[in-house]
Amino acid sequence: MNRAESVVIVGGGIWGLSTAYHLARAGWTDVEVLERNGALFDETTSQAAGLVGQIRATPLMRRAIRYAIDLFLNFEKETDHDPGFHQVGSLLLALTPERMASFEEHVEHANRNGVEARFVDGAEMSWLAPHLDVSRVEGGYFVPEDGYLDPRRCAQALCGAAEDLGVRFRTGTAATGLSITCLL
């Protein structure tokens, strides 16, 4: 690159695009995303299921997922870009008594930390997942505020919103070195 940027983000995948969007939303005006491929989010994979679930081991991860849910719920209204978030909840199933016993701790821990989670019986499991054979399930619990999204659609929405805020993108540009200058 022939000019200095305030912020250069290497990688135009969902993390790079999210970073660009959040920086621009925070008021950064000189942000550029470099992507080695010919198109942004080219490597966003369908292997990423797009599950947005709050049952996490650490408070930091629970807060990050809660932030993501809130962001996705309001994203289209605030940006005119639809990330494709569907807040349908998540159903976690136990096939063994041992796993069901561990779910007691999951639900208690979730509720203690502000995440709504509740045990469901076979009838409710069948209602939530009509094709599920509940005869082979020991038990389960439901987290109603969880959801899912399509990773590519989310990346497209983040890209569009970042671009609307002035972020620049350069595709077909691999980062081969980095020079950092700090001006105080």
Secondary structure as UniProt FT lines:
FT   STRAND          7..10
FT   HELIX           14..25
FT   TURN            26..27
FT   STRAND          31..35
FT   TURN            40..43
FT   TURN            46..47
FT   STRAND          51..52
FT   HELIX           59..79
FT   STRAND          90..94
FT   HELIX           97..112
FT   TURN            113..114
FT   STRAND          118..120
FT   HELIX           122..128
FT   TURN            130..131
FT   HELIX           134..136
FT   STRAND          139..143
FT   TURN            144..145
FT   STRAND          147..148
FT   HELIX           151..164
FT   TURN            165..166
FT   STRAND          168..171
//
